[in-house]
Amino acid sequence: MEKRIVGYDFARALAIFGMVVVNFKIVMGADENGPAWLVSLVGLLSGRAAATFVVLAGVGLSLLSRKARTSGDSDQLRKDRHTLLKRAFFLFVVGLLYTPIWPADILHFYGVYIAVAAYMLAAPTRWLWTFIGVLVLAFVVMIFALDYSQGWNWETLEYGDFWSMSGMIRHLFFNGFHPVVPWLAFLLVGMILGRQDMSDPVLRRRVLALGASVAIAAEGVSWLVVRTLSSGASLADQEDIVAIFGTGPMPPMPLYMLAGAGTACAIIAASVSLGQRYGDAVWLRPFLATGQLALTLYVAHVLVGMGTLEAIGCLENQTLPFALLASAAFCVAGMVFAQLWRSRFDRGPLEAIMRFLTEPRKGDA
């Protein structure tokens, strides 16, 4: 049995922490309510933490199907695909049930990503790269051909016709928080990364260097183009320029996709290196437990974290420093809970339910 690469769990914990910070500051209305340097620094997390989360999911798909893929065992590959389709359905349903509480839910998008990727487990890597390019370019065509604002009230971030068939499809595949086109590309990048031998330190250094270089280049090109084109432009034109050439996650244009994927790969490579070096360290265990309870803590950060803040009247109209403090408090509490839970159970609460409902039983065909 292959040794678990604990660095993936550490990276998953970092992704959860980043998502907590981003979501807390948005709900608290704290995006711009703080020192300029802090606003800019925290702003870098927007879309990057979630992208890392999705890339890690792709890594997991490749690891799950590695034995069947490398051996050419079509029966095992079919079983792996069946397991993933059940898992995709579970996440889609849980995400839809969660959406009325948390409209920015990523789980139902996850379900669609995994359902599509389940049929690409054995696809050649060059095909995955090609599909990544198609997804990114397809979104560019879509944003110029379709109305990206349809369904949205940008003041309240409410999506008016989400529960209609046309609205849900549009939200899922085009203009939702994490649309399949092009966000599925992040999952495919993760699948490619998961096929690599990340135990090789030379490869990890290359992935780290390439990922960081791509992210920095995308941010640099974005800054230069936006600064150049915005000079003398009207406010409305400046907003369009930022939307097209910026690196914000909505809309997810090519420079954002490059920045998000590059950042994710760099973080994952660095996390695996850290795990290889300090895998047995006591201080690392709470982070690893947190990564292993990612699904449970993702749901809990809204139900428990934001629910508690709302109960004490601290959920709205807060400063960015307070939002960061609240985020840190939840993350620390989550780490403590995760460590205590993992000391007694193999999987987190929601992880265990998903495994029970989706994993094949002994004697299954």
C-alpha angles and dihedrals in degrees: 000000000000118000112252113252099230093190089077089060090050091051090049090053090052090050091052091049090051093049091050091053093047095047096044093051092048095050091044091052088236100129095112100015101104145050113322093239091053093046090053094045096049090042089068089070093061108110093352098085093048091046090053089050091054094045089053089052088056090051088053092053092054092047092049093051098035097104094049093042097049094043095044090233102163094186092055090044089054090051091049090050091049091051091050093049090054090047090049091052091049093051093045093053094043089048093052091049088049095047097081087058097038113022092186091063116152098190098084089049087050089056092058093044091053094044091055094041091051087074092050100053093113098032114128113261092243089059090053091052090049092051090048089056092046092052094050094046093042090059091053089054092046095051092055094042099043137044107261091191095056110127095010132117098194093192093062099020089233122147107216104201100030093128095053118091095243093043094050093048091048091048093047099047107025125011108014125111093273107012120195088236105085105354093073084073090072090057091050091050086054091050089054091047090049090058091061126090098250091177086075108094092203091056091047091053090050093049091047093049094044094045093048092045093051092048094047092045092050092049091046095049090046093051093047096046095044092047092048098045095041093058106112094355123133120257091255092050091048090055090052091048092052091047092053102036102024127099098232117125096239108090096018099219124174097270090054091048090052092046093047096046093044093049092048094050092048092049093047094048091048091046093051090050090050090048092050091053102039103022094129097042116123093223091059097055098081089053092050092048089050091053090049090054094046096127094048093047092046090059092039095055088069102032097041105018101042091030090059092047091050092049091056093042097249102112101093138051096014133149123255093246089054091048089052091048091051090047091051091049092053093045092051091047089048092052092050092048092046093050093048092046094048090050087066107024135043096223139024120261097261092035090056092049092050092048092048093051099041110030119091116253125225109279094027114135 
